[in-house]
Amino acid sequence: MTTTPPRTGRRFRRRRGRLSPVAVTATAALTAVSLLAACSGPPKEKGGGVTDVRLSASTPQAHGEIDSFTWAVYAEPPTLDYTVAFDYPQNTVLSNVCESLMRWTPGLTTEPGLAQKASNPDPTTWVYDLRPGVRFHDGKEMTADDVVFSLGRQTDPDNAAAWAQVFQNVASITKSGPLQVTVKLNKPDSQFPQYMATAAGVVASKATVEAAGKDYGTTGGLGCTGPFKLGTWNKGQSIELDRFDNYWGTKAKSKKAVFRVLTDPSARTNAMLSGEADGGYLIPTESYARLKKSGTGTLYFGEGLSTVNVNVTDMRGPLGDIRVRRALSLALDRSGFVKAGLGGAGTVTNSLTTRAAWAAAPERTLKTAFDSLPPTGQDIEKAKALIEEAGATGKTLTVATSSIGQDVSLLATAVQAAGTRIGLDIQLKTIAPNAFTALFTDPQAREGIDMFPLTYYDSITDPLDLLQNFKTGAYMNFAGYSDPEYDKLVDQASAVYPIEQRMDIEAKLQHHASEQLLWIPVAEWPTALFMNNRITGAPTTISYMYYPWAADVGAAQ
């Protein structure tokens, strides 16, 4: 899932709370000009971005155990309840505490998790044979009843689960043996088994969850099975995880993992440089070069399955005219944004999905998916003509922005600058970092907002993870787009299990969504990871959202 970073996640960056509108005054024009300049050249901060970015498949394996390590995170999770875990802060922590039936590996493939076997005796039946001897953090053994209960919470309307859409085709979840659970589907669903490797497939202790009631996820234990258990949560400061010594798998190399909440990007960077924090994901883009040259550690980049987009949230206004959306896309300075907003670590794209998401596709499918997509280069005159033709000259649009990171703030400003050049009046509405999540969860928070920057990462290695967001009524279809033909293709792709056949359909979806510019694609963005010279072992890929990455972190020497 994502969003912003996505950040997306799912994808995405989400925060709860209300928006904090900032009136844009006469300074807007000056701001637009100055940030346009920022987007047109190298980063202004000393150290700035990087060049020659190469993706690493992994980091060196740890040599031994350590007592603890400290990890910097950009925001505090509002809750650690797995049913609402779709964003970076929650999943970065939760992936080490709560496990799923299947597991997403550092190589972005799927392998058995708490289920040692998943079988598909017919197209509408999935049988999960559970791993025996798995214990929850309170010492009790995992049973099929816990699995039925845990998956059932995702379908309970009272929980408002972020993963409810994953279960849309589920007819029943039943215990078919002491260590076996059978899921019956209303129709074949190629996505359901893949999502069992995400937070959608987490198994928690029924007894623990019921005892906690509405407090589950915010206080007390989580009743899970992972290599770490929740320790002390110092609200607003840090979350400590303690090694679970009765873990069924390979024991964690560190006795403790401490997550420090550092909302200010500069403070986060300084903590990593000083050793106050040993590392972190989602490195502030303006700090890439500074960290890379520091000598105190190593900055890695890995596959992110992430694209940076402008999410169109309201098509009742000028953006309801596709000519306006096309004009904005034509006016965007994508190259400037990659240099300034992503610190040089990104690739301009006209695709909603990353190429890596299509790893299983044959060449002919790739050609269908990527050839003849809307252009990425600027064409201001053509964009102006489209605005005039649409009768949108002088029309006002509002873009949400936040100091959550310069990737967000500079993309919002780049959109404002693009609009200014083609005759639109684009206002910025600033939202506090801890409130940004509300854009994904609260329709009221999106009121008055036409667009916002969105980094979306796939939660499974399948382009349909993103493309299904434009189906009628989909969770992230904020603009309310509806096209029966598109919906039909999504349903067709969902029903096909052979991946190459499925991707043929997904290629058509990719073209359709890209041509409609339901989100305006801007860039592919790799995962960034920094670890100081004391530790090593964390994966470089976006797998850290659901893979127990902290268990691999140990002594570098």
Rosetta blueprint (number, residue, H / E / L):
1 M L
2 T L
3 T L
4 T L
5 P L
6 P L
7 R L
8 T L
9 G L
10 R L
11 R L
12 F L
13 R L
14 R L
15 R L
16 R L
17 G L
18 R L
19 L L
20 S L
21 P L
22 V L
23 A L
24 V L
25 T L
26 A L
27 T H
28 A H
29 A H
30 L H
31 T H
32 A H
33 V H
34 S H
35 L H
36 L H
37 A H
38 A H
39 C H
40 S L
41 G L
42 P L
43 P L
44 K L
45 E L
46 K L
47 G L
48 G L
49 G L
50 V L
51 T L
52 D L
53 V L
54 R L
55 L L
56 S L
57 A L
58 S L
59 T L
60 P L
61 Q L
62 A L
63 H L
64 G E
65 E L
66 I E
67 D L
68 S L
69 F E
70 T E
71 W E
72 A E
73 V E
74 Y L
75 A L
76 E L
77 P L
78 P L
79 T L
80 L L
81 D L
82 Y H
83 T H
84 V H
85 A L
86 F L
87 D L
88 Y H
89 P H
90 Q H
91 N H
92 T H
93 V H
94 L H
95 S L
96 N L
97 V L
98 C L
99 E L
100 S E
101 L L
102 M E
103 R E
104 W E
105 T L
106 P L
107 G L
108 L L
109 T L
110 T E
111 E E
112 P E
113 G L
114 L L
115 A E
116 Q E
117 K E
118 A E
119 S E
120 N E
121 P E
122 D E
123 P L
124 T L
125 T E
126 W E
127 V E
128 Y E
129 D E
130 L E
131 R L
132 P L
133 G L
134 V L
135 R E
136 F L
137 H L
138 D L
139 G L
140 K L
141 E E
142 M L
143 T L
144 A H
145 D H
146 D H
147 V H
148 V H
149 F H
150 S H
151 L H
152 G H
153 R H
154 Q H
155 T H
156 D L
157 P H
158 D H
159 N H
160 A L
161 A L
162 A L
163 W L
164 A H
165 Q H
166 V H
167 F H
168 Q L
169 N L
170 V E
171 A E
172 S E
173 I E
174 T E
175 K E
176 S E
177 G E
178 P L
179 L L
180 Q E
181 V E
182 T E
183 V E
184 K E
185 L E
186 N L
187 K L
188 P L
189 D L
190 S L
191 Q L
192 F H
193 P H
194 Q H
195 Y H
196 M L
197 A L
198 T L
199 A H
200 A H
201 G H
202 V E
203 V L
204 A L
205 S L
206 K H
207 A H
208 T H
209 V H
210 E H
211 A H
212 A H
213 G H
214 K H
215 D H
216 Y L
217 G L
218 T L
219 T L
220 G L
221 G L
222 L L
223 G L
224 C L
225 T L
226 G L
227 P L
228 F E
229 K E
230 L E
231 G E
232 T E
233 W E
234 N E
235 K L
236 G L
237 Q L
238 S E
239 I E
240 E E
241 L E
242 D E
243 R E
244 F L
245 D L
246 N L
247 Y L
248 W L
249 G L
250 T L
251 K L
252 A L
253 K L
254 S E
255 K L
256 K E
257 A E
258 V E
259 F E
260 R E
261 V E
262 L L
263 T L
264 D L
265 P H
266 S H
267 A H
268 R H
269 T H
270 N H
271 A H
272 M H
273 L H
274 S H
275 G L
276 E L
277 A L
278 D L
279 G E
280 G E
281 Y E
282 L L
283 I L
284 P L
285 T H
286 E H
287 S H
288 Y H
289 A H
290 R H
291 L H
292 K H
293 K L
294 S L
295 G L
296 T L
297 G E
298 T E
299 L E
300 Y E
301 F E
302 G E
303 E L
304 G L
305 L L
306 S E
307 T E
308 V E
309 N E
310 V E
311 N E
312 V E
313 T L
314 D L
315 M L
316 R L
317 G L
318 P H
319 L H
320 G H
321 D L
322 I H
323 R H
324 V H
325 R H
326 R H
327 A H
328 L H
329 S H
330 L H
331 A H
332 L L
333 D L
334 R H
335 S H
336 G H
337 F H
338 V H
339 K H
340 A H
341 G L
342 L L
343 G L
344 G L
345 A L
346 G L
347 T E
348 V E
349 T L
350 N L
351 S L
352 L L
353 T L
354 T L
355 R H
356 A H
357 A H
358 W H
359 A L
360 A L
361 A L
362 P L
363 E H
364 R H
365 T H
366 L H
367 K H
368 T H
369 A H
370 F H
371 D L
372 S L
373 L L
374 P L
375 P L
376 T L
377 G L
378 Q L
379 D L
380 I H
381 E H
382 K H
383 A H
384 K H
385 A H
386 L H
387 I H
388 E H
389 E H
390 A L
391 G L
392 A L
393 T L
394 G L
395 K L
396 T E
397 L E
398 T E
399 V E
400 A E
401 T E
402 S E
403 S L
404 I L
405 G L
406 Q H
407 D H
408 V H
409 S H
410 L H
411 L H
412 A H
413 T H
414 A H
415 V H
416 Q H
417 A H
418 A H
419 G H
420 T H
421 R H
422 I H
423 G L
424 L L
425 D E
426 I E
427 Q E
428 L E
429 K E
430 T E
431 I E
432 A L
433 P H
434 N H
435 A H
436 F L
437 T L
438 A H
439 L H
440 F H
441 T H
442 D L
443 P H
444 Q H
445 A H
446 R H
447 E L
448 G L
449 I L
450 D L
451 M E
452 F E
453 P E
454 L E
455 T E
456 Y E
457 Y E
458 D L
459 S L
460 I L
461 T L
462 D L
463 P L
464 L H
465 D H
466 L H
467 L H
468 Q H
469 N H
470 F H
471 K L
472 T L
473 G L
474 A L
475 Y L
476 M L
477 N L
478 F L
479 A L
480 G L
481 Y L
482 S L
483 D L
484 P H
485 E H
486 Y H
487 D H
488 K H
489 L H
490 V H
491 D H
492 Q H
493 A H
494 S H
495 A L
496 V L
497 Y L
498 P L
499 I H
500 E H
501 Q H
502 R H
503 M H
504 D H
505 I H
506 E H
507 A H
508 K H
509 L H
510 Q H
511 H H
512 H H
513 A H
514 S H
515 E H
516 Q H
517 L L
518 L L
519 W E
520 I E
521 P E
522 V E
523 A E
524 E E
525 W L
526 P L
527 T E
528 A E
529 L E
530 F E
531 M E
532 N E
533 N L
534 R L
535 I E
536 T E
537 G L
538 A L
539 P L
540 T L
541 T L
542 I H
543 S H
544 Y H
545 M H
546 Y L
547 Y L
548 P L
549 W H
550 A H
551 A H
552 D H
553 V L
554 G E
555 A E
556 A L
557 Q L
